Amino acid sequence: MIRLRMSTLYPIGALLVFILVCVQVNYQTNNDFDISLNNYSENLTEEEAAYQRLIMEWPKCEQNMSAANISGFSSLPAHIQQFIYYRHCRHFPVLLDIHDKCGGSEKSSDVFLLLVIKSSPGNFDRREVLRKTWARERQHNGLWIRRIFIAGTAESGVEKDRLNKLLKAEQREYRDILQWDFDESFFNLTLKQILFFEWMKHRCPKVHFLLNGDDDVFANTDGMVEYLRELPDNNGSSHLYTGYVFENTAPVRWSGSKYYIPKQITEFDIYPPYCGGGGYLLSGHTAMAIHNMSVSTEVHPIDDVYIGMCVEKAGLLPTVHTGVKTLGLTIYNQKMDEHDPCYIKGLLLVHRFLPAQMYLMWNKMNDPHLRCGVRFWEDNV
């Protein structure tokens, strides 16, 4: 018979306890996401609960076959035909939701700046860099910055399933993705906006300000908070729609362009003024005005133009902010470096940055040893 001393059993027992604890912690971690959603669901208001049931059960939107009777329809490019067939569709099931991103509708006033970032499922590298840089959720001078990525679905078959699983895995770790069951495409960017503002109405109606932008822009979000908090007589309850403003622009009628808009979509020759969709700032007040106007505004496939249409319909206008560079940087002074962190720190938003450039710039800008002199860049850009 083998005899074991108590001194031998103690370390073995301790090891077994350690293994059991690790297994339990891992199990608990994997279930925290679902538990948190369930706990929040139990505390939903009646209106929030009704909205939650609604967004999960939207029926599939059917193709409008009568659209084929539009004059000249058969000669239009396939993607234009597809848009016209489904132009009436405004509601799609939610695949991923963040019920309490803003702490619930009543507590959403705690969010000063909500970052609403348009992203495609495959853009994992961009989302990861943004989470570590300008879109990191944090307080700046006591004011909360929150983040949300908005997406549809991409690809088909096995690849579509793989990308959906990728977003679901990200959601478990970060809880920052809002995804609907519609196809990602350039012409469906407007749909993202419509669906987001509807979601905001129920989930985050009292946020003060929003940055609405793409996942390939560099945003000086600390600078945005400073700019917004210093606005005279506007804590988000008054109109704000500012960025790089386009005025007197016309629909592109050349069929070879990505932006081609035939007469079958709009007969207007001039668009209302609008902010470039790469990135612009909104007050909560204006965001809700856009939502209210979108209900009765026919969908236009160019999303930033559509936002301008809704703003005009509300009797409002965009304003120019010279620190928003959605067309990129134009440097006339050869001695200037467009990647100088002191230069970028004087702006609010720049398009376009690659993930590695974004990561490097953010770290340069936040280097505690960085010293920036007074420079009047505006005269050189």
Secondary structure, DSSP 8 states (H G I E B T S, - for coil): -----HHHHHHHHHHHHHHHHHHHHHHHHHHHHHHHHHHHHHT--HHHHHHHHHHHS-------GGGGGSTTGGGS-HHHHHHHHTTT-----EEE--TTTTSSTTTGGGEEEEEEEE--TT-HHHHHHHHHTTT--EEETTEEEEEEEEEEE-S-HHHHHHHHHHHHHHHHHH--EEEEEEE--GGGHHHHHHHHHHHHHHH-TT-SEEEEEETTEEE-HHHHHHHHHTSTT-SSSS--EEESEE-S---B--TTSTTB--TTT---SS---EE-TTEEEEEHHHHHHHHHHHTTS---SSHHHHHHHHHHHTT---EE-TTEETT------TT--TT-HHHHHT-SEEE---HHHHHHHHHHHT-TT-------GGGG-
